[in-house]
Amino acid sequence: MTLHTHAVGAAYLATQQDPPRIDAALASIVQLLATPGVSPRNAEMATVWLADLELRRGRLGPAEAALARLVEPSSTQRSRWLAMAIACELARRNGAPSSTLMQHERQLRHILGEMIAEWCQVAWERETTGFLRLGARLRILAELIAVTFERPTPGSAP
């Protein structure tokens, strides 16, 4: 099951560099979510990926539905951040008031602040535990930055 989850994650990440792969990644995610025995943490992350891919395809309804299935994304900062980024973009595309957008952006900054604080801790841990954990954190940071800057700007075509 873990290998399958990693393969789905790799398919999702590949869509950052190769957007035509979105349909294949969506099919993999739907299959993973339908698999009995998938862990709650993996199901949560797959649901966030599903919402992101639907949003990137311009399908706001399915993206909102996927996001609504998440009660409270909390297993990782990464899933919380991505879910909040998707919610913020959905609100922007749906014409939400500026106060709502500002609240979403405050929450995004808060989560990123938590992540930066954790990365500062990792820098200290690097001295005693090596670079393995730092490398994992940097890969996550690179993924978050890629997702952030792949979002269309307000007023541009979806």
N, C-alpha and C positions, 0 to 999 in steps of 0.2 A: 504494500500500500504506500509506503514512504517513497519508493522509487517512482511510482505513478504520480504522486503528488509533486515530486521534484520535476518530473517531465512536464506536467501541466504548468508549473511555475516557469519553467524554461520557455515554454510556448508563449506564455503571457509576456515575459520579458522580451522575447524576440519581436513582438509587435511594436516595441518602441523604435527599433531600427528598420523594421519591414512591415509597415501598416497593412499590406495585403494579407498578412498572416492572421488577421483578426478573426476571420470566420473559422479557421482551423482551431485557434486558441479558444474561441467561444464553445465550439463543439467539445473540446477536451474538458473545459471547465464544467459544462453541463453534465458530461459523463461522470466526472469526479463527484459532483454534488449528488448524483443519483446512485452512487456506489454505496451499498450498505456498509456500515462500520467505519465510515470516514470520521476522523477525529473532529471534535467541535472546533478546535483551533484551525485545522485545515479547511473545514467547511466555511468558517468565518472569512479566512483569507481568500478562498475561491469565490465567495459571494462578493467581496469587495472588488476582486479582479473582474468579475462578471459585470458589475455596475460600471466600472471604469471603461471596459471595452464597449458596452452598450452606449455609454455617453460619447465615446470617441467615434462611434458609428453614427451619431446624431439621433439615436433612438432614446429620447428622454423618458418616455413612459416605462420601458423595460429597465432602464437605469434606476429610476425612482423605485420601481417595484423591488429590484434586487437590494437596494439600500434599505428599504423598509423592512426587509427580512432580518436585518441586523438589529437586535435589540439594543445592544450597546457594545460596539467593537472595542474590546479592551485587552485581548490576549497579547497584543504587541503594540508598541508605539507606532510601528510602521502601518499596521492595519487601521489604527485610529486616525493617523495622519491622512492616509489615502482616502478613507471614508469621508473625512471632513473636507478634503480637497474636492471630492466628487460632489458632496452636498453643496459646497460653495459654488461650484460651476453650474450645477443644476439650478440653484437659486438665481444666479446671474442670468442664465438663459431663459428662465421663466419670468424675468422682470421683477424680481423681489425688491422690496424697498432697500434703500441704502443702509438703513439701520440693521437689517438682517444680514446684509453682505459684510458689514463692519463686524458684527458679532461672529460670523463664521471666520473671518480673517483673524480676529483676536484669538479664537480657539486654535487656529492653525499655528499662529505665532507661539502660543503657549506650548503646544505639543512639540514644536521645533525647539523651543527653549529647553524642554525636558530632555530632548535627544542630544542637544549640544552639551548640556550638563553631564549626561551619561558619557558622551564621547570624551569629555575632559577627564572623567574618571578612568576611562579606558587608556588614555594617554599615560596616566600614572601606572596603571596595571601593566602596560606594555614593558615597563622596566623589569618586571619580575616574571611575567608569563609569556613573553614573546610577542610576536606580531600577528599571531593567528586571529585573536579576537578583534584586533584593530582592523585587519583586512576584511573581516566580515562586516564590521560597522561601516567601513568605507564603501563597500559594495552596496549596502543598504542606502547610504547617503547618495551614491551615484544614481541608484534607481529612483529615489525620491526627486532628485534634481531633474532627471530625465523626464519623469512624469509631469513635474511642475512646468517645465519649459516646452513640453509638447502640447500643452493646452492652448487652444486658439484664444486670441485676445478678444475682449468684448467688441462686438461690431463686425468681427470677421466671420467668414463662412464656417459652419461646423465641419 
